[in-house]
Amino acid sequence: MAKAIVNGNRSKGTINPNIYGHFSEHLGRCVYNGLYVGQDSDIPHVNGMRADVVEALKKMGIPLLRWPGGCFADTYHWRDGIGPQESRKKIVNTNWGGVTEDNSFGTHEFLELCRQLGCQPYISGNVGSGTVQEFSDWVEYCNMGGQSPMAGERRQNGQEAPWNVKYWGIGNEAWGCGGSMRAEFYADLCRQYATYLRNYDSEHKIYKIASGANVDDYHWTKTVVEQAGGLIDAVSLHYYTRPRTKDWNDKGAATGFPRQEYYSTLRNTLYMEELVENHSRIIRQYQGGRQVGLCVDEWGTWYDVEPGTNPGFLYQQNTMRDALVAAINLNIFNNHCDTVVMANLAQVVNVLQAVLLTEGSKLVRTPTYHVFEMYQGHQGAKQLESYVETVLTGEGENQVPNLHISASQGPEGVLVTAANLDDKRPAQLDCVLAGLGQLSQVEGRVLTGGCGAFNDFGAGEIVKPAALAAAKVEEGFQAVLPPCSVAAFTLR
């Protein structure tokens, strides 16, 4: 039996709800036919926003949504997406699939979507091919409540009150598709842009997020925080998980994968812990007198696209393997909530590790969706120190600990989330709760179904949460976690 300890006397602070954020890019069928179907669609919608998608995301508890990219952000000129839709400029999406972008989904539509979802908007500005004036005007257009040319233009386009958008990204992947910049050049550019991204009233201060490192580029983080840290609030980090394959150009299949790829995927996603710790250490060392957070604003699995689909659309299925990837990363972010202030899964609908898939009028909730729903109680809760005894599982060089956990205390009680990474053996968990007073009830839920199990159109929801028996004992609880499973225990 594996012993776990949850220590109510030690905490790294509050888990920022934005750790459970999501990412939407003008890529494949994420925005169009995913989030947005337009005013003339036969699919039920509200102001063009797909109703079933909005309902599902609200139930999951989406706190924040990032838009318009991604690589698309640094070719996006926001004025193309405002005003009467029939007069908006049509462009070619050169980053993703070479398809026509009609700009029918722009600033007003995105912020209407966020209103319907009840979530915070996070806008990535164009630094790669835009200008300081263009970005500054966009912030003014969204946030100026008084009289100004931008505020007047917003009112002419139908929005009287400012949206007061808080979160703004100063470019995206400036080291790559956002401009192929050196860290030193971007740091100076970030300082310039941050200077002109202004607050328009004292109650709604904007939160400036610098374009951060690609995986373990620690020089990038050091340079940006050291040179621009006094003008920003956070710096980003991007890391995608993929299996280890013989050919680097082969990302592996999303379904029907061999056991070696199951375990290599989990091993690679555990690398996120080292990345978060190292980048956080650098931020603390070079942030000076200003508190700078870490935003993991792109993370998730990246496999080969589904056969027969557009390679530029990045459409992939989603299995219990992905659910475990989600559980591991969310546990890591919870346990580093003193520095991780935001994380955005890529991407929310129909792209990469999506929580929802759509096909015509049909909708599928993926295993990853259910992990986010089960972990909802961590949002805004007090993180609790936790530890679990583990043994190695896997094969060959792809050995991983069999268990992974995090815990928090919120209004609904204590939430302990645990993943059993072993694909064959159940795990007997004996969890001790210390310093948390008298807790007399425990309720368990589990997501399982085999590491390759997934939900698909017409097949029914094969993978979904079910009740899990958990015995309340004097100092905690005991339960058996099935192989390849994610469990959530609520104690009151």
C-alpha positions, 0 to 999 in steps of 0.5 A, a space after each residue: 500500500 502506497 502511503 500519501 501525506 497531505 500536510 495542512 500546516 504547509 502551503 505555497 499559497 493560493 492556486 491561481 484559477 488561471 492555471 486552468 486556462 485554455 488557448 484558442 488560435 486561428 488554427 484549423 477548426 478551433 475558432 471557426 466551427 469549433 467556438 464560432 459558427 456565425 449568425 447564420 448557422 443551423 447549429 444552435 448558437 448565441 450571437 454566433 458562439 456555439 451553444 453546446 461548446 459554451 455550455 460544456 466549457 462553463 461546466 468544466 470551469 474555464 477561468 481564462 482564454 488566450 487568443 488569437 495565437 500562437 503563431 497567428 498572433 504575430 501576423 494578426 492586425 486587429 483592425 482587420 477584425 472590427 467593424 461590419 463583417 461584410 467589409 472586413 479584410 480577407 487574408 490567407 492564414 500562412 501559418 496554418 493550412 493556407 486557408 482563407 481567414 475572413 476575419 469574421 471572428 475578431 475582437 468584439 466576437 472574442 470578448 463576447 465569447 469570454 462574456 458568455 463563458 464568464 472567463 477572463 480574456 487574454 490577448 496576445 499582441 502582434 510584436 513580430 510584424 506589427 508596431 508599437 502604435 498598433 498594439 497601443 491602439 488595441 489596448 486603448 480600443 478595449 480599455 479606454 472609458 473616456 473620450 479618445 479616437 480609439 474609444 470613439 471607434 469602439 462605440 461606433 462599432 457597437 460597444 459603449 463600455 470598455 471591456 477592461 481587458 487585463 491580460 496582454 501578451 507582448 508577442 508570442 514565441 519571439 524566438 521563432 515564428 514571432 520574429 526569430 529574435 535573439 533574447 537581447 533584441 526581444 528584451 529591448 523590444 519588450 521594454 519599448 512595447 511595455 512602456 506604451 501599453 497603458 492603464 486607462 483607469 486606476 481600478 483596471 491595471 493591465 497585466 503584461 506577459 513577456 514572450 518567454 522561453 522555448 522549453 529549456 532556453 534558460 538564457 532567454 528567461 534570464 535575459 528578458 527578466 533581467 533586462 525587462 523585468 521592471 516593466 512586465 508582470 510575468 514571462 511565458 514558457 512553452 513546452 509540448 509533450 510528445 512520445 519518444 520515437 525512432 524518427 524525430 519527425 514522427 510524432 507518433 499516433 494519438 491512438 493505437 500507440 505502442 506501450 513504449 510510446 505511452 511511457 515515453 510520453 509520460 516520462 517526457 511530460 514529467 520534465 515540466 517539473 524541472 522546467 518550472 523549477 529552473 525557470 522559476 529559480 531564474 525569475 526569482 534571482 533576476 526579478 529585482 524588486 518586482 514580483 514576476 510570475 511564470 505563465 506556461 501559456 502553451 502546453 499539452 501533447 502534440 502527435 501526428 494529425 489524424 489520417 486524412 485530415 489537413 496537416 496544418 489543422 493539427 487535429 488529433 484524438 485524445 485518450 486516457 494517455 492525454 488525461 494522465 498528461 493533463 493530471 500530471 501537469 496540473 498537479 505540477 502547476 498546483 504544487 508550484 503555485 507560488 511562481 506559476 500564475 497561469 497555464 493555458 492548455 493547447 488548444 481548447 477545441 479540435 486542435 492538439 490536446 483539445 478538451 472538446 471535439 466537434 463534427 458538424 452538430 456533434 460534440 465530444 468531451 475528451 478524457 482531458 476535459 474530464 480531468 479539468 472538470 474533476 480538478 475544478 475545486 483546486 481553482 482559487 483554493 489553498 495549496 497543501 503540501 503533499 507527498 506520495 510513496 512511489 515505485 517505478 513503472 514502465 519499460 526500458 529507459 522509460 521508467 516513471 513513478 507510478 503515482 502523482 498527486 496534489 492537494 488543496 483546501 477550499 470552500 468545498 473541503 479538501 481536494 486530493 487529486 491522484 494519478 496512477 500511471 501504471 498501465 497494468 497494476 492498480 495502486 492501493 493508496 493510504 492517504 494521511 491528512 495532517 493539521 486539517 481538523 476533523 474531516 468525516 466524509 470522503 467522496 471519490 471519483 475516477 476516470 479510467 478505461 485503459 491507456 488507449 481509450 477515447 471518446 469518439 463521435 457515434 461511439 458514446 462517452 466511453 471514458 467518463 468519471 465514475 464513483 470510486 469507493 474510498 474508505 474514511 479512516 481515522 487520519 485520512 482515507 484509503 482507496 484503490 486506483 485502477 491502472 491508468 487512472 485519474 482520481 479526485 477525492 473530496 473530504 469534508 
